[in-house]
Amino acid sequence: MESLTNKGYTCYEEVYAVDNEGTARYADIRAFNPNSNEAYIIDPTVRYESTTQIKLN
């Protein structure tokens, strides 16, 4: 988020919204450029894998 604010965007975290079906949703970050109509909705997903045992040959 810091990189967006450094570029002049106004950012909000954990923004509440309602989708077209009336379901409550939260977006992690919404960033608006106050000098234009440009905006971003950023909702990243971090995935990771783990194994308990790695077999090496």
C-alpha positions in Angstrom: 0.0 0.0 0.0 2.9 2.3 0.7 4.0 2.2 -3.0 0.5 3.4 -4.0 0.4 6.2 -1.6 3.9 7.3 -2.6 2.5 7.6 -6.2 -0.4 9.8 -5.0 -3.2 7.3 -4.5 -5.6 7.5 -1.6 -5.9 4.1 -0.1 -8.4 2.4 2.1 -8.0 -1.1 3.8 -10.6 -3.7 4.5 -13.3 -1.9 2.6 -16.9 -3.2 3.0 -19.1 -3.5 -0.1 -22.2 -5.3 -1.3 -22.1 -7.3 -4.5 -24.8 -7.5 -7.2 -26.5 -10.3 -5.3 -26.7 -8.5 -2.0 -23.8 -10.4 -0.4 -21.4 -8.6 1.9 -17.9 -8.5 0.7 -14.6 -7.0 1.8 -11.7 -5.9 -0.4 -8.3 -5.8 1.1 -7.3 -2.5 -0.5 -9.0 0.1 -2.6 -6.8 2.8 -4.2 -8.1 5.9 -5.9 -6.2 8.5 -7.9 -7.7 11.8 -6.7 -6.6 13.5 -9.9 -8.5 11.1 -12.3 -11.2 8.5 -12.5 -8.6 5.8 -12.1 -9.0 3.3 -9.2 -7.9 -0.2 -8.2 -9.5 -2.9 -6.1 -6.7 -5.1 -4.7 -7.6 -8.4 -3.0 -4.6 -10.7 -3.2 -4.6 -14.4 -2.3 -1.4 -15.9 -0.9 -1.0 -19.6 -1.5 1.6 -21.9 -0.1 2.3 -25.5 -0.2 4.0 -27.6 2.4 5.0 -31.2 2.8 6.0 -33.1 5.9 8.6 -35.2 4.0 10.7 -34.5 1.0 12.2 -37.5 -0.7 15.7 -36.9 -2.2 17.3 -39.5 -4.5 
